[in-house]
Amino acid sequence: MQADEERILILAPRGRDGAVAQQVLARAGTRAETCLDVSGWLSCLSAGAAAALVTEEALEGDLDALFAWLDAQPAWSDFPFIVLATRQAGRRPARAAEVLARLGNVVLLERPVNAETLASAAASALRARRRQYQAREHLLERERAQEALRLANEDLERRVAERTREVEAAHETLAFALDAAGMASWDIDYVAGTARRSPRFDAVFGYAGTGPAWDRESFLLHVVEEDRAAVDDAFSSVREIGGLDLECRVRRVDGEVRWIAMRGKVKRDEADTPLRIAGILMDRTDQRLTEEALRQAQKMEAIGQLTGGVAHDFNNLLTVIVGGLDMMLRRPEQVDRVKRLAEAAMGAARRGEQLTQQLLAFSRRQMLRPQTLNPNRLLLDFKPLAERAAGGAVELAFDLDPALDPIRIDPAQFEAAVLNLIVNARDAMEGCEGHARIAVASRNVHLGTGAVADRGVAPGPYVAVSVSDTGSGIPPDKLQRVFEPFFTTKEVGKGTGLGLSQVYGFTRSAKGFAQIESEVGRGTTVTLYIPRSTDPAEEEPGAGPAGAIPLRRASEGETVLLVEDDEQVLAMAVESLEELHYRVVVARNAAEAMGHLKGVERIDILFSDVVMPGGMNGSQLAVEARRLRPGLKVLLTSGYVANLDEGQVIGQGELTVLNKPYRRDELARSLRLVLGAGER
């Protein structure tokens, strides 16, 4: 492979996109060269390259020469393009869509693009191109092998033909048996580079006769987008783990979505070199529908428990709040009494806030501020608090693997989950005879397909953090229900039943899972499995608390653009901001806010709710606001994230989030933190 075949050619004639992209790729260790115009770019492509990075506007001219070069590619080549596109409000123009389609192998990145995404896309393109180079070599090897076979003597051909007929007869017998069982067979020969499958294989995907020449890419095209990454990972680890075991959804040629199961095992020679893999494929849609009906029935039962539990706990809290306010209204002149009742109401409201956060954690709708870090550091910093929670009568031991891998989590949620487990462990040992001991351990593990079956996570490397106790244990009939909301093994009044469900929600948000093991009279172990992060651990686990910033009012003339659709919350926020001496510009939705931003009036900071009606949420509004007014300060607020995939992880990077409900002092400190007034 020549040196030029490892470079990425950049065509970005406008602005500094080309120079910035080259710097980003250079820092990632990728060789990149910038071309000034299409003509020079084509010359460099002809000389050799691994991939091309091009801005969408650079593709607006005459591209006949480029298309001719693409059409002249050899059969093994599918040249990758990374196109930096401008975000589109609707569909792309027909011309732009046609150009992207003609390019073929395109990764489309909408600007603005962060450095990690660009570097990752470039690395993926390089890997794909290297596989094409390997395919080229395999093609040459295959041609040489075919030439050698052509020169073989007639006797060898006869014996090969006889053996082939025997194998075909065996395949026919096997295919008949598998077809009777509703299964399709498949076989890939790594040595010869050939593949075989039974007719039912194509029928599962909706083909009336023989389907396409299957390979990894064509198979993945049938897999629904949500399952594609997990299936690709499973294929990538086949040779390493010695087999394939996956279930996914595929879209048939008629558009119908079906569930399939695919199993396979690798055969190796004496030197442990993979020779071939063979297995079966079956349609599991009917079975999945039956299982889903059962899960739906169980879910409705859980919803009934959840509704009753929430109503009970919130009615208790509202009794304190409503009763206190009623008595304050009746005798407002009794200052001491009003203060005492207000403090009680505030305490009840704070307990309601905590209950809401537990519900959001269980449903995976809480605000997350994930960081890549070593959990050992969090656990060691957290140890004094854990010891106080465990109590002096309990031995608290830490057994942490010094070579622990980093993970990507929200530090506060992680600490809350571990603290919850320690408190549960302490309560489980009350009244038990013998030495009370809680052990917190961490270790690296590799989970195969069997270990993560039915857990909705991918196999691979994980970090396991466990909390064990020597308590009374949990009976088997209750063990299967401990993660349900409002289910508790504690006495009435000693727990809400949301602790373990919060732990469950946290691990699911971190793309992991929780597992509990218990034996009556011997104790309980709860283990959190979090996927290993490929990113390096950050220096510090989170920023300092907002409370570390002294409370200060606004400087003269400082203006807040307040965006809030709830009238009562809006009124409260306006009063709080004006009390802090800010000038307030009010908008009830993103459209009104954009009108103010396009004007000329002074706006120092945008303070917006995240979840709003009208199609544009707070995060999207922040992006548009900074486009109109570069450098504008932004503070978001929310207590609920409506869309898990798009909105769960916010409040990272330059966007700061103030959780609802908030008090005036919390609002003041958050505003000063974002405005950077230098009070630290």
Secondary structure by P-SEA (a helix, b strand, c coil): ccccccbbbbbbcccaaaaaaaaaaaaacbbbbbbccaaaaaaaaaacccbbbbccccccccaaaaaaaaaacccccbbbbbbbcccccccccaaaaaaaaaacbbbbbcccccaaaaaaaaaaaaaaaaaaaaaaaaaaaaaaaaaaaaaccaaaaaaaaaaaaaaaaaaaaaaaaaaaacbbbbbbbccccbbbbcaaaaaaaccccccccccaaaaaaaccccaaaaaaaaaaaccccccccbbbbbbccccbbbbbbbbbbbbbcccccccccccccccaaaaaaaaaaaaaaaaaaaaaaaaaaaaaaaaaaaaaaaaaaaaaaacccaaaaaaaaaaaaaaaaaaaaaaaaaaaaaacccccccccccaaaaaaaaaaaaaaaacccbbbbbbcccbbbbbbccaaaaaaaaaaaaaaaaaaacccccbbbbbbbbbbbbbcccccccccccccbbbbbbbbbccccccccccccccccccccccccccccaaaaaaaaaaaaaccbbbbbbccccbbbbbbbbccccccccccccccccccccccccccccccbbbbccaaaaaaaaaaaaaaccbbbbbccaaaaaaaaaccccccbbbbbccccccccaaaaaaaaaaaccbbbbbbbbccccccccccccccccbbbbcccccaaaaaaaaaaaaccccc
